[in-house]
Amino acid sequence: MLEVRDLRTVFETRAGRVCAVDGVSVAVRRGECLGIVGESGSGKSVTFASVMGLVKAPGRIESGTIVFDGRDLRGLSPRQMRAVRGRDMAMTMQDALTALNPALSVGEQIAEVLEAHDETLPTRGAARRAAIRKASVEMLGLVGIPSAETRLRQYPHEFSGGMRQRIMIAIALACRPKLLIADEPTTALDVTIQAQVLELISDIRKEFGMSVALITHDLGVVAEHCDRVMVMYAGQVVEEGLTAEVIGAPKHPYTQGLLASIPRPALRGEPIHPIEGQVPDLIDLEPQCRFYSRCSQRRERCLAPIEMRAIGPAHNARCILAGEEET
């Protein structure tokens, strides 16, 4: 469904060039859920903002290919890209309260997407308005918002955090896209609401046969909902593969560190083991392992550029030790 190759997205700043996405390759297959994991600043959101054509100055895509459902997105005009965005692929943002327009009712915001992309609607007049209203009510019902007829007239601030996230999903799914990019859909929600939102995305994916790219910090969420996982660090993919393989037998020290830092009930009373150090400054980085300064397994060889290595048929890692016997 989506194939990205060697994507490089940069931002020109007064301090220098920030390479937020550096040579990222990612594929999302039809009907699957791909989890994208990494700490803040690793390039997760910028990668998929690049896919959606949402990177604005001073940012730009410097190189790479983005092919969606057989179409080269980088070759499309802004108008052609707008026709794809919202209809064939859609994205939910991290914070629903700031992403939704506070001056428009929920119904108006769903209608805006339908007006722009739904070619099955009547062309004009009362029939068109009635069809849009009916479709909007159906979308709110689909994402589990009760009394949809009444709530269409309400504004974002009149909903709870979980309800606003559901509205974001309803807007994204209004035209039944082939790919949903869910960027931290459970940010700032309590655990019960998080579970409800994730189950909603999972159920809709199965119902529509839709592909999902789920951007998250939470490896527990990935383990439960994603078929494959891609781990990012400092603008690069450092490990990717089937979720069970990556979580069951991580090969990159960063992935190992993420898993080791997760609190577990079985380890109650024992200290959590964080990853020491800080993410490197992304301005004018040296051509070496990005994780070098924080890695307990570093070698002199790590100071050279490191490519992804195949560990198995569907498991790759960007580490010189991947696939080697530990000494």
C-alpha positions as CSV (number, residue, x, y, z in Angstrom):
1,M,0.0,0.0,0.0
2,L,2.8,2.4,0.9
3,E,6.5,2.2,0.1
4,V,8.9,4.8,1.1
5,R,12.6,4.6,0.1
6,D,15.6,6.5,1.4
7,L,13.5,9.5,2.6
8,R,15.5,12.5,3.7
9,T,13.6,15.5,5.2
10,V,15.6,18.5,6.4
11,F,14.9,21.8,8.2
12,E,17.1,24.8,7.7
13,T,17.7,26.7,10.9
14,R,19.9,29.5,12.1
15,A,22.1,27.0,13.9
16,G,22.4,24.7,10.9
17,R,20.6,22.0,8.9
18,V,18.5,19.6,11.0
19,C,18.2,16.2,9.3
20,A,15.0,15.1,11.0
21,V,14.5,12.1,8.7
22,D,17.7,10.5,7.3
23,G,17.4,7.8,4.8
24,V,14.3,6.2,6.1
25,S,12.7,3.3,4.2
26,V,9.3,2.0,5.3
27,A,6.6,-0.2,3.8
28,V,3.0,-0.6,5.0
29,R,1.2,-3.6,3.5
30,R,-2.5,-3.8,2.7
31,G,-4.6,-4.5,5.7
32,E,-1.8,-4.6,8.2
33,C,-1.0,-2.4,11.3
34,L,2.6,-1.1,11.4
35,G,3.8,0.3,14.7
36,I,6.4,3.1,14.7
37,V,8.2,3.4,18.0
38,G,10.8,5.8,19.3
39,E,11.3,8.7,21.8
40,S,10.4,12.3,21.0
41,G,12.5,13.8,18.3
42,S,13.3,10.4,16.6
43,G,11.6,11.4,13.4
44,K,8.4,9.4,13.6
45,S,5.9,12.1,13.0
46,V,8.0,14.0,10.4
47,T,8.4,10.8,8.4
48,F,4.6,10.5,8.0
49,A,4.0,14.2,7.7
50,S,6.4,13.9,4.7
51,V,4.3,11.1,3.3
52,M,1.1,13.3,3.7
53,G,2.8,16.3,2.0
54,L,2.4,18.3,5.2
55,V,6.1,19.4,5.7
56,K,6.2,23.2,5.3
57,A,9.1,25.7,5.1
58,P,11.7,25.8,6.6
59,G,11.4,22.1,6.2
60,R,11.6,20.2,2.9
61,I,12.0,16.7,1.5
62,E,15.5,16.6,0.1
63,S,15.4,13.2,-1.5
64,G,13.7,9.8,-1.6
65,T,10.6,8.2,-3.1
66,I,7.1,7.9,-1.7
67,V,4.8,5.5,-3.6
68,F,1.3,5.1,-2.4
69,D,-1.0,2.5,-4.0
70,G,1.1,2.6,-7.1
71,R,1.3,6.4,-7.4
72,D,4.5,8.5,-6.9
73,L,3.3,11.1,-4.4
74,R,6.4,13.3,-4.9
75,G,5.4,13.7,-8.6
76,L,1.9,15.1,-7.8
77,S,1.0,18.7,-7.9
78,P,-0.4,20.3,-4.6
79,R,-3.9,20.0,-6.0
80,Q,-3.5,16.3,-6.9
81,M,-1.9,15.7,-3.5
82,R,-4.9,17.3,-1.8
83,A,-7.2,14.9,-3.6
84,V,-5.2,11.9,-2.2
85,R,-4.9,13.4,1.3
86,G,-8.2,12.8,3.2
87,R,-9.7,10.6,0.6
88,D,-7.2,7.7,0.1
89,M,-5.0,8.3,3.2
90,A,-5.7,10.3,6.3
91,M,-3.9,11.3,9.5
92,T,-5.0,11.9,13.1
93,M,-2.9,14.3,15.1
94,Q,-1.4,13.9,18.6
95,D,-3.6,16.5,20.4
96,A,-7.2,16.5,19.3
97,L,-8.0,19.7,21.1
98,T,-5.5,21.8,19.1
99,A,-6.0,19.9,15.9
100,L,-9.8,20.4,15.8
101,N,-11.0,23.9,14.9
102,P,-12.5,25.5,18.0
103,A,-14.7,27.9,15.9
104,L,-16.5,25.2,14.0
105,S,-18.9,22.6,15.2
106,V,-18.0,18.9,15.0
107,G,-20.6,18.4,12.2
108,E,-19.1,21.2,10.1
109,Q,-15.6,19.7,10.4
110,I,-16.8,16.3,9.3
111,A,-18.8,17.9,6.5
112,E,-15.7,19.7,5.3
113,V,-14.0,16.4,4.5
114,L,-17.1,15.0,2.8
115,E,-17.5,18.2,0.7
116,A,-13.9,18.0,-0.5
117,H,-13.6,14.3,-1.2
118,D,-16.9,12.3,-1.4
119,E,-17.8,12.1,-5.1
120,T,-20.9,10.0,-4.4
121,L,-22.8,12.9,-2.8
122,P,-25.6,14.7,-4.7
123,T,-24.2,17.6,-6.6
124,R,-26.2,20.5,-4.9
125,G,-29.1,21.7,-2.8
126,A,-31.1,20.1,0.0
127,A,-30.3,16.6,-1.1
128,R,-26.6,17.2,-0.8
129,R,-26.9,18.8,2.6
130,A,-29.1,15.9,3.8
131,A,-26.6,13.3,2.5
132,I,-23.7,15.0,4.3
133,R,-25.7,15.2,7.5
134,K,-26.6,11.5,7.3
135,A,-23.0,10.5,6.6
136,S,-21.8,12.7,9.5
137,V,-24.2,11.1,11.9
138,E,-23.1,7.6,10.7
139,M,-19.4,8.5,11.3
140,L,-20.1,9.7,14.9
141,G,-22.1,6.5,15.5
142,L,-19.3,4.4,14.0
143,V,-16.7,5.8,16.5
144,G,-19.1,5.3,19.4
145,I,-20.3,8.8,20.2
146,P,-23.9,8.6,21.5
147,S,-26.7,11.0,20.5
148,A,-24.9,11.7,17.3
149,E,-27.7,13.9,15.8
150,T,-27.5,16.3,18.7
151,R,-23.8,16.3,19.2
152,L,-23.1,17.3,15.6
153,R,-24.0,20.8,16.6
154,Q,-21.6,20.9,19.5
155,Y,-18.0,22.3,19.5
156,P,-14.7,20.5,20.4
157,H,-14.5,22.0,23.9
158,E,-17.8,20.4,24.8
159,F,-16.4,16.9,24.5
160,S,-14.0,15.0,26.8
161,G,-10.5,14.1,25.7
162,G,-11.5,10.6,24.6
163,M,-14.5,11.8,22.7
164,R,-12.4,14.4,20.9
165,Q,-10.0,11.7,19.8
166,R,-12.9,9.7,18.5
167,I,-14.1,12.7,16.5
168,M,-10.6,13.0,15.0
169,I,-10.9,9.4,13.9
170,A,-14.4,10.0,12.5
171,I,-13.1,12.9,10.4
172,A,-10.1,10.9,9.2
173,L,-12.4,7.9,8.3
174,A,-15.2,10.0,6.7
175,C,-14.1,9.0,3.2
176,R,-13.0,5.4,4.1
177,P,-9.3,5.9,3.4
178,K,-7.0,3.0,2.4
179,L,-4.4,4.1,4.9
180,L,-4.9,5.7,8.4
181,I,-1.8,7.3,10.0
182,A,-2.6,7.5,13.7
183,D,0.0,9.8,15.4
184,E,0.0,9.2,19.1
185,P,-3.8,8.6,19.2
186,T,-3.8,8.0,23.0
187,T,-1.8,11.1,24.1
188,A,-3.0,12.5,27.5
189,L,-5.8,9.9,27.8
190,D,-6.2,7.7,30.9
191,V,-5.5,4.0,30.4
192,T,-9.2,3.0,30.1
193,I,-9.9,5.5,27.4
194,Q,-6.6,4.6,25.7
195,A,-7.7,1.0,25.4
196,Q,-11.1,2.0,24.0
197,V,-9.5,4.2,21.3
198,L,-7.0,1.6,20.3
199,E,-9.7,-1.1,20.1
200,L,-11.8,1.2,18.0
201,I,-9.0,1.7,15.5
202,S,-8.4,-2.1,15.5
203,D,-12.1,-2.9,14.9
204,I,-12.4,-0.3,12.1
205,R,-9.3,-1.6,10.4
206,K,-10.7,-5.1,10.3
207,E,-14.1,-3.8,9.1
208,F,-12.8,-1.7,6.3
209,G,-9.7,-3.8,5.4
210,M,-7.7,-0.6,6.0
211,S,-4.0,-0.3,6.6
212,V,-2.8,1.5,9.7
213,A,0.5,3.2,10.6
214,L,0.4,3.6,14.4
215,I,2.9,6.1,15.8
216,T,3.5,5.6,19.5
217,H,5.9,5.6,22.5
218,D,4.3,2.5,24.0
219,L,5.8,-0.9,23.2
220,G,2.9,-2.5,25.0
221,V,0.4,-1.0,22.6
222,V,2.6,-2.2,19.7
223,A,2.7,-5.7,21.1
224,E,-1.0,-5.9,21.4
225,H,-2.2,-4.2,18.2
226,C,0.6,-4.2,15.5
227,D,1.6,-6.9,13.0
228,R,5.0,-5.4,12.5
229,V,7.1,-2.7,14.2
230,M,9.7,-0.2,13.1
231,V,12.0,1.4,15.8
232,M,13.4,4.9,15.1
233,Y,16.2,6.8,16.7
234,A,17.7,10.2,15.8
235,G,16.1,10.3,12.4
236,Q,16.9,6.7,11.3
237,V,15.3,3.3,11.4
238,V,17.4,1.2,13.8
239,E,15.3,-2.0,13.8
240,E,12.3,-3.4,12.0
241,G,10.5,-6.7,11.7
242,L,7.5,-8.8,12.9
243,T,6.3,-7.5,16.3
244,A,6.8,-10.9,18.0
245,E,10.4,-11.2,16.7
246,V,11.5,-7.6,17.5
247,I,10.0,-7.6,21.0
248,G,10.9,-11.2,21.8
249,A,14.5,-11.0,20.5
250,P,15.5,-7.4,20.0
251,K,18.9,-7.0,18.2
252,H,19.6,-3.3,18.4
253,P,20.9,-2.0,21.8
254,Y,18.4,0.9,21.6
255,T,15.4,-1.5,21.2
256,Q,16.9,-3.6,24.1
257,G,17.1,-0.5,26.2
258,L,13.5,0.5,25.5
259,L,12.3,-2.9,26.5
260,A,14.5,-3.0,29.6
261,S,13.1,0.4,30.8
262,I,9.5,-0.8,30.8
263,P,8.1,-1.2,34.4
264,R,6.8,-4.7,35.0
265,P,4.6,-6.1,37.9
266,A,7.0,-9.0,38.2
267,L,9.9,-6.6,39.0
268,R,8.0,-4.7,41.7
269,G,10.5,-3.0,44.1
270,E,13.4,-3.3,41.7
271,P,14.9,-0.1,40.1
272,I,13.9,0.8,36.5
273,H,16.9,0.7,34.1
274,P,16.7,3.9,31.9
275,I,18.8,4.4,28.8
276,E,21.6,6.7,30.0
277,G,22.6,9.9,28.1
278,Q,20.7,12.1,25.7
279,V,19.6,11.9,22.1
280,P,22.3,13.5,19.9
281,D,21.9,17.0,18.3
282,L,20.6,16.4,14.8
283,I,22.5,19.3,13.4
284,D,25.5,18.3,11.2
285,L,25.8,14.7,12.7
286,E,28.9,12.7,12.2
287,P,28.5,9.7,9.8
288,Q,28.5,7.1,12.6
289,C,26.1,5.1,14.7
290,R,23.6,7.6,16.2
291,F,23.3,5.6,19.4
292,Y,27.1,5.4,19.9
293,S,27.3,7.8,22.9
294,R,24.6,5.9,24.9
295,C,25.5,2.3,23.9
296,S,27.1,-0.1,26.4
297,Q,28.2,-2.4,23.6
298,R,29.9,0.2,21.4
299,R,33.0,-0.6,19.4
300,E,35.5,1.4,17.4
301,R,33.8,0.1,14.3
302,C,30.7,2.0,15.3
303,L,32.3,5.2,14.3
304,A,31.8,4.4,10.6
305,P,28.5,4.6,8.8
306,I,26.3,1.6,9.6
307,E,23.7,0.2,7.2
308,M,20.7,-2.0,8.1
309,R,21.6,-5.7,8.4
310,A,19.3,-8.6,7.7
311,I,19.0,-10.9,10.7
312,G,16.2,-13.1,9.3
313,P,13.6,-13.1,6.4
314,A,11.7,-10.2,8.0
315,H,14.0,-8.8,10.7
316,N,16.6,-6.1,10.1
317,A,18.7,-4.0,12.5
318,R,21.2,-1.1,12.1
319,C,24.0,-2.5,14.3
320,I,27.4,-4.1,13.6
321,L,26.6,-6.8,16.2
322,A,23.3,-7.8,14.6
323,G,23.5,-11.4,13.5
324,E,27.0,-11.9,15.1
325,E,27.7,-14.2,18.0
326,E,28.2,-12.1,21.1
327,T,31.7,-12.2,22.6
